[in-house]
Each structure stands twice: as C-alpha cells, then as structure tokens.
Amino acid sequence: MRSTAPRAATPRRYLMCPPAHFKVTYSINPWMDPAKPVDIPLALAQWEDLRDRYLALGHTVEELEPRPGLPDMVFAANGATVVDGRVLGARFAHPERTAEAAIHAAWFREQGYADVLEPEHINEGEGDFAVTASWLLAGRGFRSSPLSHPEAQEFFGRPVIGLDLVDPRYYHLDTALCVLDDTTDGEIMYYPGAFSAGSREVLRRLFPDALIASEEDASALGLNAVSDGRHVLLPQAAVGLFEPLRARGYEPIGMDLGELLKGGGSVKCCTQELRG
C-alpha cells in the first residue's frame, strides 16, 4: 500500500561536474545531434541552478574538475556507483568517454575512499544502477554489460535485479526509472515502454504501487530525476508527473536543463550520489 503521509527529506551528498567543456560533437545516443549548437554559458547557468537548489535544500555538493576534450563529464552520475562507502567504478561502452572512468576513480581515492573497484565489465555507474533499500536495479541492453550485474552483486553484497531496456531513447536505466524513496523497496516511478515484457512483469511484481509515467513525460526525460525522500527534482517539462508526485506526499521541483538535454541527460545524469 503506497503512503500518502508527508515525506521526510534526508541530507544527501552529491558529486557534480560543471559543464565548462560541454558540447555535442559526436552522437552516442539518440538525443545527441552535432548539428545543434550548444550555448555553454546557458548550460553552465542551468547546471549552477541545479547545484544551488541542492545546497538550498541542505545537501552537500562536491565538484569534480572538468577536463578539456571530455564534454560528457557533466554527466557525473555515470562515473561510479557508491553504496555504503564502497565505490564500484565505471567502464564506459564508448571510447569518447573512456578517460572519465580513471578521473572518477582517482577522485575517490584522493578523497580517502579505501574500497574502490575498477570493474572488469562495462557499466556506466548510476546510469544503469539504481539503489533501493535492499536491491540494486540494473539496466542492460544498450550500454552496460549483463556481466556487470554479478560483478556488482559480489562487490556490494546486495541482490541485483536485471532489467532489459528495449527503446534506444532510454539507453540508460536512469532515463526510464527513478527511485523515489530508498528507505523502502516500494517507491519508484518508471516508464513501462522502455522495458522488455519480462522486465515490465518483474517491475510490476516488485513495485505494484509504482508511479507509472506516460510516454509524454518519459520523452521529456522526466524520469531522469533525483529524490531526497521528499523533494523530487525533475525536468520541468514533465508536467504530468507533478500532481501524481504530490498525491504521494512528495514535493516536485521543476528544473530547466534544456541545454544539457542536447547531450541526452538531465537532473539525474548530472548527479552522482555519494552514499555512506
């Protein structure tokens, strides 16, 4: 039974990377079109608005230094998955992003994280791993290898639930599913059309009271969202999600990251959570 009681936010710690070198010069997902120019000052202003909103909500934001030649570093969620202070690094599917993995791993070691695993198999961090109270939900089909799932399960000691993505617009799990409350295993929102029939059935069984997003809201990347247990920061164009979230006791906050959407990412893509 879903809760309708007022929600409580919990302080979070996030890692973000300013889009100082953001541009779209190649295409590795259906959202990217090198023919469309990027307004870097506007992208930076939109990113700063997101960062400042996190700070205003009482969260901590660490910043990763952007590097020339790596325009997708702004999508910091892809660089690692952190659970209970343990860091599973990324291994990117496309050569354009390969160098980001070592930069993220080095940052964690410099910050004193003792348990940092450089993976054997391709995974793109929180792009394809979503953390609930007990499980890791894990996407596969376009980027992350199915072999990364047992690797993550062994490392974190948590059951990994594999989910097959079938629509190339939703190339990462975090474009099609958002964990709303990570203190329970029952609060998510997702778009069924992004998943295979079998994976839809798995989600239905695990999350019978999930908030189901429409195609219109999913195509606005409305599920590329971040929740602190009460506040849900999501693309402002996903207007159909606002009232259903309020009805469940959440406080939706619309964000404009239109320039970064040209790279195929929004709120969650820009935000890696540092758990533990």
HELIX and SHEET records of a PDB file:
HELIX    1   1 ILE A   40  ALA A   56  1                                  17    
HELIX    2   2 PRO A   71  VAL A   74  5                                   4    
HELIX    3   3 ALA A   76  GLY A   79  5                                   4    
HELIX    4   4 PRO A   95  ARG A   97  5                                   3    
HELIX    5   5 THR A   98  GLU A  110  1                                  13    
HELIX    6   6 GLY A  125  GLY A  127  5                                   3    
HELIX    7   7 SER A  148  PHE A  156  1                                   9    
HELIX    8   8 LEU A  173  THR A  175  5                                   3    
HELIX    9   9 PRO A  192  ALA A  194  5                                   3    
HELIX   10  10 ALA A  197  LEU A  206  1                                  10    
HELIX   11  11 GLU A  215  SER A  219  1                                   5    
HELIX   12  12 VAL A  239  LEU A  241  5                                   3    
HELIX   13  13 PHE A  242  ALA A  247  1                                   6    
HELIX   14  14 GLY A  258  LEU A  261  1                                   4    
HELIX   15  15 LYS A  268  CYS A  270  5                                   3    
SHEET    1   A 3 THR A  60  GLU A  63  0                                        
SHEET    2   A 3 ARG A  13  MET A  16  1                                        
SHEET    3   A 3 GLN A 272  GLU A 273 -1                                        
SHEET    1   B 3 ALA A  80  VAL A  83  0                                        
SHEET    2   B 3 ARG A  86  GLY A  89 -1                                        
SHEET    3   B 3 VAL A 116  LEU A 117  1                                        
SHEET    1   C 3 PHE A 129  VAL A 131  0                                        
SHEET    2   C 3 LEU A 136  ARG A 140 -1                                        
SHEET    3   C 3 VAL A 160  ASP A 164  1                                        
SHEET    1   D 3 LEU A 177  ASP A 181  0                                        
SHEET    2   D 3 GLU A 187  TYR A 190 -1                                        
SHEET    3   D 3 LEU A 211  ILE A 212  1                                        
SHEET    1   E 3 VAL A 226  SER A 227  0                                        
SHEET    2   E 3 HIS A 231  PRO A 235 -1                                        
SHEET    3   E 3 GLU A 251  MET A 255  1                                        
END                                                                             
